[in-house]
Amino acid sequence: MDFYQACESMTKGNAVESLVSKTIYEMSEKGLLAEGMLVPLDYVTVEEANGEWQEVTIIESMEDFEKLSPEQKQRILSNAYQHAKFNERHGR
């Protein structure tokens, strides 16, 4: 999905992930959340806004994590690594 579709999805209460930065975004009553933290709207980089997005399901407990397949767990760890690298490059 594109950035416009991701914004629409967030207004409906869904979490979305930037496939550029691997950052999870949500909308709350207070504003935009990135990885659960309130951030200004300009936190989303131009690179992210021009990139692809996807809806995601947030795993909130180790119990939920343990229910995942080994492939799903590996994908989560890989995404976390890519997210950290993006933040390192962009000084976040």
Phi and psi restraints in degrees (value plus and minus 20) as a CYANA .aco file:
   2 ASP   PHI    -112.9   -72.9
   2 ASP   PSI     159.8   199.8
   3 PHE   PHI     -82.5   -42.5
   3 PHE   PSI     -60.5   -20.5
   4 TYR   PHI     -80.3   -40.3
   4 TYR   PSI     -65.5   -25.5
   5 GLN   PHI     -85.3   -45.3
   5 GLN   PSI     -57.3   -17.3
   6 ALA   PHI     -83.3   -43.3
   6 ALA   PSI     -62.2   -22.2
   7 CYS   PHI     -83.0   -43.0
   7 CYS   PSI     -62.7   -22.7
   8 GLU   PHI     -80.4   -40.4
   8 GLU   PSI     -62.5   -22.5
   9 SER   PHI     -83.2   -43.2
   9 SER   PSI     -61.7   -21.7
  10 MET   PHI     -84.2   -44.2
  10 MET   PSI     -57.3   -17.3
  11 THR   PHI     -87.0   -47.0
  11 THR   PSI     -38.7     1.3
  12 LYS   PHI    -110.7   -70.7
  12 LYS   PSI     -15.5    24.5
  13 GLY   PHI      74.7   114.7
  13 GLY   PSI     -13.8    26.2
  14 ASN   PHI    -111.6   -71.6
  14 ASN   PSI     130.5   170.5
  15 ALA   PHI    -108.9   -68.9
  15 ALA   PSI     123.9   163.9
  16 VAL   PHI    -148.8  -108.8
  16 VAL   PSI     137.1   177.1
  17 GLU   PHI    -143.7  -103.7
  17 GLU   PSI     112.9   152.9
  18 SER   PHI     -96.6   -56.6
  18 SER   PSI     104.1   144.1
  19 LEU   PHI     -97.6   -57.6
  19 LEU   PSI     -27.9    12.1
  20 VAL   PHI     -99.5   -59.5
  20 VAL   PSI     -72.0   -32.0
  21 SER   PHI    -122.9   -82.9
  21 SER   PSI     -31.9     8.1
  22 LYS   PHI      45.2    85.2
  22 LYS   PSI       3.7    43.7
  23 THR   PHI    -109.5   -69.5
  23 THR   PSI     116.7   156.7
  24 ILE   PHI    -113.7   -73.7
  24 ILE   PSI     107.3   147.3
  25 TYR   PHI    -137.5   -97.5
  25 TYR   PSI     126.0   166.0
  26 GLU   PHI    -163.4  -123.4
  26 GLU   PSI     141.6   181.6
  27 MET   PHI    -127.1   -87.1
  27 MET   PSI     117.9   157.9
  28 SER   PHI    -144.8  -104.8
  28 SER   PSI     158.5   198.5
  29 GLU   PHI     -81.3   -41.3
  29 GLU   PSI     -48.1    -8.1
  30 LYS   PHI    -108.3   -68.3
  30 LYS   PSI     -37.8     2.2
  31 GLY   PHI     120.4   160.4
  31 GLY   PSI    -174.2  -134.2
  32 LEU   PHI     -98.1   -58.1
  32 LEU   PSI     112.6   152.6
  33 LEU   PHI    -132.3   -92.3
  33 LEU   PSI     113.6   153.6
  34 ALA   PHI    -138.3   -98.3
  34 ALA   PSI      96.8   136.8
  35 GLU   PHI      34.8    74.8
  35 GLU   PSI      14.6    54.6
  36 GLY   PHI      65.0   105.0
  36 GLY   PSI     -21.4    18.6
  37 MET   PHI    -127.8   -87.8
  37 MET   PSI     116.4   156.4
  38 LEU   PHI     -84.8   -44.8
  38 LEU   PSI     107.4   147.4
  39 VAL   PHI    -153.9  -113.9
  39 VAL   PSI     137.1   177.1
  40 PRO   PHI     -89.7   -49.7
  40 PRO   PSI     138.4   178.4
  41 LEU   PHI     -81.7   -41.7
  41 LEU   PSI     -47.9    -7.9
  42 ASP   PHI    -100.0   -60.0
  42 ASP   PSI     -12.8    27.2
  43 TYR   PHI     -85.3   -45.3
  43 TYR   PSI     -52.8   -12.8
  44 VAL   PHI     -89.7   -49.7
  44 VAL   PSI     101.5   141.5
  45 THR   PHI     -96.8   -56.8
  45 THR   PSI     140.7   180.7
  46 VAL   PHI     -79.6   -39.6
  46 VAL   PSI     -59.4   -19.4
  47 GLU   PHI     -78.6   -38.6
  47 GLU   PSI     -64.1   -24.1
  48 GLU   PHI     -86.3   -46.3
  48 GLU   PSI     -68.0   -28.0
  49 ALA   PHI     -79.0   -39.0
  49 ALA   PSI     -53.1   -13.1
  50 ASN   PHI    -105.4   -65.4
  50 ASN   PSI     -26.8    13.2
  51 GLY   PHI    -112.8   -72.8
  51 GLY   PSI    -190.4  -150.4
  52 GLU   PHI    -111.1   -71.1
  52 GLU   PSI     135.1   175.1
  53 TRP   PHI    -154.4  -114.4
  53 TRP   PSI     139.0   179.0
  54 GLN   PHI    -166.5  -126.5
  54 GLN   PSI     131.4   171.4
  55 GLU   PHI     -94.5   -54.5
  55 GLU   PSI     126.6   166.6
  56 VAL   PHI    -156.2  -116.2
  56 VAL   PSI     140.5   180.5
  57 THR   PHI    -125.6   -85.6
  57 THR   PSI     110.2   150.2
  58 ILE   PHI    -108.1   -68.1
  58 ILE   PSI     109.6   149.6
  59 ILE   PHI    -115.1   -75.1
  59 ILE   PSI     100.0   140.0
  60 GLU   PHI    -124.1   -84.1
  60 GLU   PSI     -26.4    13.6
  61 SER   PHI    -166.4  -126.4
  61 SER   PSI     139.9   179.9
  62 MET   PHI     -84.9   -44.9
  62 MET   PSI     -50.3   -10.3
  63 GLU   PHI     -81.1   -41.1
  63 GLU   PSI     -64.8   -24.8
  64 ASP   PHI     -84.6   -44.6
  64 ASP   PSI     -60.4   -20.4
  65 PHE   PHI     -82.3   -42.3
  65 PHE   PSI     -62.4   -22.4
  66 GLU   PHI     -84.9   -44.9
  66 GLU   PSI     -41.8    -1.8
  67 LYS   PHI     -97.8   -57.8
  67 LYS   PSI     -31.6     8.4
  68 LEU   PHI     -96.5   -56.5
  68 LEU   PSI     137.0   177.0
  69 SER   PHI     -94.2   -54.2
  69 SER   PSI     141.0   181.0
  70 PRO   PHI     -76.5   -36.5
  70 PRO   PSI     -55.7   -15.7
  71 GLU   PHI     -86.8   -46.8
  71 GLU   PSI     -60.8   -20.8
  72 GLN   PHI     -86.1   -46.1
  72 GLN   PSI     -60.8   -20.8
  73 LYS   PHI     -83.1   -43.1
  73 LYS   PSI     -62.5   -22.5
  74 GLN   PHI     -82.9   -42.9
  74 GLN   PSI     -60.8   -20.8
  75 ARG   PHI     -83.4   -43.4
  75 ARG   PSI     -59.8   -19.8
  76 ILE   PHI     -82.4   -42.4
  76 ILE   PSI     -64.9   -24.9
  77 LEU   PHI     -85.3   -45.3
  77 LEU   PSI     -59.8   -19.8
  78 SER   PHI     -84.2   -44.2
  78 SER   PSI     -63.4   -23.4
  79 ASN   PHI     -83.5   -43.5
  79 ASN   PSI     -58.7   -18.7
  80 ALA   PHI     -83.2   -43.2
  80 ALA   PSI     -59.5   -19.5
  81 TYR   PHI     -84.2   -44.2
  81 TYR   PSI     -66.5   -26.5
  82 GLN   PHI     -82.8   -42.8
  82 GLN   PSI     -59.0   -19.0
  83 HIS   PHI     -81.5   -41.5
  83 HIS   PSI     -65.6   -25.6
  84 ALA   PHI     -82.9   -42.9
  84 ALA   PSI     -60.8   -20.8
  85 LYS   PHI     -83.8   -43.8
  85 LYS   PSI     -62.1   -22.1
  86 PHE   PHI     -82.0   -42.0
  86 PHE   PSI     -66.7   -26.7
  87 ASN   PHI     -82.5   -42.5
  87 ASN   PSI     -57.8   -17.8
  88 GLU   PHI     -82.2   -42.2
  88 GLU   PSI     -64.5   -24.5
  89 ARG   PHI     -87.1   -47.1
  89 ARG   PSI     -50.0   -10.0
  90 HIS   PHI    -124.4   -84.4
  90 HIS   PSI      -6.9    33.1
  91 GLY   PHI      42.0    82.0
  91 GLY   PSI      15.4    55.4
